[in-house]
Amino acid sequence: MSQPLSHNPKKSALLLMDFQCFILDNFLSPAAAATVVNNASKLLGAARAVNMPTIHVNVSFRPGYPEISPRNALFSQLKESGLVAPGSEGAKIHASLAPLDSEPVVAKHRIGAFAGTDLERLLRAQGIETLIIAGVTTAGVVLSTVRQAFDLDYALVVASDACADPDDQVHSVLMEKVLSQHASVALTKDIESTFRQ
């Protein structure tokens, strides 16, 4: 069962994860991609309106992909496909969610947002206690990040309609049965309303 929806906006941060063109264009239908970007954009606008910190998280590699082990089947496929070539259009954040200069962009080389990144340092430096999470895909970055953040004792709010997965059934099961054990799971419109309280 999902936890009650409550948080202190002054100690909260919005995490927008993997809203990159190569993911949206290759792993979601055009309709699903448009919907999830639209909802994430609403969250972003609401967070900016109340000066809530926003952190963008991206899959990113150096030229030659030295971070990718041949034993990592998923990322080896990404390397071979060229979908996330450093500096490519596909690696860019969707234009509707483009970060401001004041919004940090965390580069990650694995699925979860914390693995091998400075995300936790950024959050601790700003006194963040609650994470509001949106991302693609639900079974990828969202699941991995929620689980790690839960173990790090952050309070968590997951925007269910600002997350998406190639498999709608997987998305639903994760939201209803798994992520709801670690976080408040709510619709974008309901999360937005808490920003103004």
C-alpha angles and dihedrals in degrees: 000000000000118000120246113279107249137124143148106254090206090061097037134094133196115230115201107189133195097341088154125144095240091057097042093046099043108031103038135049114253090251093050092046092051092049096048093046091048092052093045089050090055090052091048092051092048092048092049091049091062096035093247111165114255124198123191118209121202140181103240138165138184120247108286091025097252090170093065118091117206085230090065101085097188098050092040087059090051090051093050093046094052089219093132100036110164110267094007125138089246092059093056124103113253109272093240089062100038110152123244117234088257093056113085120228114212115206114213131188098194137045101270122067094230101047108108095341137110093239095115091050090053092049095046092047090057096044093244116174102165129050122202105203133206125161155128125278113030093200091044125039096003096054095041094047096045092051093049093044090050090054088050090056099247118150107239138210118183119199099217095195092045089060126068141180133196087242113057092197092054089049092052095046093048093049096045102035110023116021091042088065090062105030148022105266114204145150121267093248092055093048091048090055091058091057090065097049 
